[in-house]
Amino acid sequence: MPLPEVGGPGSPRWFPVLLVALPLAAFSAVLFAPAVGDGPDAVEAAPLFTAPVDSESARFPICGDGARVTCVVDGDTIWYQGTKIRIADIDTPEVSSPGCPREAQLGARATRRLQALLNAGAFTLAPNPEGRDTDPYGRSLKLVTRDGRSLGDTLVREGLAERWGGPRIAWC
């Protein structure tokens, strides 16, 4: 015996409702079903997405002549809690020995911009993705992120840094 045509003569009025209700019920049963081991001793499942928690925070002045504990050296180097840190994913124009006046100007802008970014709120110091912990000068290599995004990327987008290991920019 053939099935009645949906909405055709002889089909039950509730048949179209079943076409929607049954899949919806099955979906709901899976979505809202209690987890195996539900009860007072059950372990809560981990959320599907966890937003990064930025736990570092400090006030960063520009480094001066005195002791350096927490300050900004230049656009890609900081002191944080007594440790000298080289930001691993960028390179910025030099400020201590620039090759030309334009590089000196861009280096000063990168330094002030990094200071503003660091002072804008909590951040995370993440391990260098390339695996090296220090550079040849003994500086700790770290990524500086906020909300999971690299602060170095901001400097690159603004033209104040180049990506580390990428094509070299002629600042002069």
N, C-alpha and C positions, 0 to 999 in steps of 0.2 A: 504494500500500500504506500503510495508516494506521500511525502510530507506536504501539508497544505502550504500554499503560496503565502508568503508574508503579506498580510493585509488583504489577501484575496478572499474570494467567497469560501466560506467554510472554515477559515482560520480563526482560532480563538482570539478574542480581544486582548488577552493577557500575553500572547506570544511575543509581540514586539517588546513588551516590558521585560520579559525573561532574557531577551537578547542583550539588554543593557545590565539588568540586575545581576545575573549570574557571574559575568566576568568581574563586575564591581565587587561582589561579595567575595570572590576568590582572592582578588587583589587585597581587599581589606583584611581578610583572614591572615594572609601572609605578613602584611605590614604591621598589624597590631597583635600578632600572636605572641604569647609570652615566650621569653627565651628559655632554652633548656637550662634547668637549674634555677628557675625563678623561685624566689622564696627568701626567707630571712638570711640564709647563708650564701646566696648567689653573689657572684662577683659582677660588679657593674661593667658593662661593655664600654670600651674606649669610644669616644666620639669619632665620627668619620673625618672631621677636619678640626684641627686645633690651631688657633691663631698663635703666631709666635709671641712670646712674652719677652719684651725688652726689659732687662733687669738692671742695666748699668745706667748711671746718671751722675753728672757732675757739672760744675760750672767751669768752662774752659776759657781762660784769658789767652791772649797771644803771649808766647814765651818771651821772657826778658833776660836780663843778665844774671839774675839770682838763681837759686836752686829750682830745678825743674821737677815738679811732682805731677801736676795735671795742667797741661797747657797745649796750645797748638804751635808747632814749630813752623810748618809750612802747609801747603795744600795736600800733602800726602804723608805727613809725619806728625805724630802727637806724643805727648807724655801723658800717661794715665796711671794714677796711683803709683808713681815712681818707676813705671816701666815705659821705655821708649818703644813706640809702635809705629811700624811702617804699614800704611794701608796697602794691602796686597794686590788689589785689582786695578790700581791706577798709577799713573805717573803725572806729575804736575810741573809747571815751569819752575825753574830754580829761583830762590830769593836770596840765597847767601852768595852765590857767584853766577849771576845771570849773564848770558852771552850778549845781551843787548837791552836797551831801555824797554822795548816792547815785552820781552820775557820778564823783566823785573816787574812791570806793571801787571801782567797777567798772573805772575806768581803771587803778588800781593793780593790781588782779587781772589785767587783760589784759596789763599790762607784765610782771608776774612770770611769767605763763603763756607769753608769747612768749619770754622769757628761757629758761625750762625747755625749750621746744620746740627752740630753737636749740642749746642745750647738750646735747641728747639724741643728737646724732650729725651725720654729714655731711649737707649740704643742697646744693641747687642754686639759683642766682640766675638766673631765666629772664626774658627780655624781657617787657615789658608787652604783653599781647595786644591792647590797644586802640591800640598803635602809638606812643603818646607816650613819649619817653625821660625827660622831666623834668616835674615839676609846676610850678605858678606860683612856688613858693618855691625853685626850683633843685635840689630833691632828685631823685635818680635814682629812676625808677619801675621796680620789679622785682616779680616773683612769687617767693616763697620756697617751694620744694618739697622734699619728701623722698620718694623712691621714686615720683616722678611725681605726688604728691598735694600740694595746696596746704596749707601750714601755716595760712594764713588761714582755710581751710575749717574747720579744727579749732576756731579761735577763734569762728567763726560758730556752729558746732554747740553749743559750750559757752555760748553767750549772751554772750560777751565782745566780740563784734564784729558789725558788719552788713556785708553784701555791698556793695562799692563800686558806686554807681549804682542801688542798690535802694531800696526804701522806707526813709525815715529813721526811726530808732528814737528815741523820746523817752527819753533816759537819766535824766531827772529826773522 
